[in-house]
Amino acid sequence: MTYKGFKKEIEKLGASCRFYKIGCYDVGSYVYVLYHNIIIATISKIQPNRGDILFNQILNDTESKLLILCCKLMQTPVDERGKLE
């Protein structure tokens, strides 16, 4: 899954994503996924299969779809994700 495709799909579900870079060497670069203005996931931009998903309740249908999309992005090799704009 590319960042562009990920962003498009989560926006359809009412969520958004932001890219943050900590430091000057991309160490600590993350995609933050927000839903109802709450961070629900952080996904590493430089390490595959690395991220945190933060749900503290039984998921509704939309939240389940967001969870699946976040997992797909985490499982995509970093060099295949493209650029986040």
Secondary structure, 3 states (H helix, E strand, C coil): CCHHHHHHHHHHCCEEEEEECCCCCCCCCEEEEEECCEEEEEEECCCCCCEEECCCCCCCHHHHHHHHHHHHHHHCCHHHCCCCC
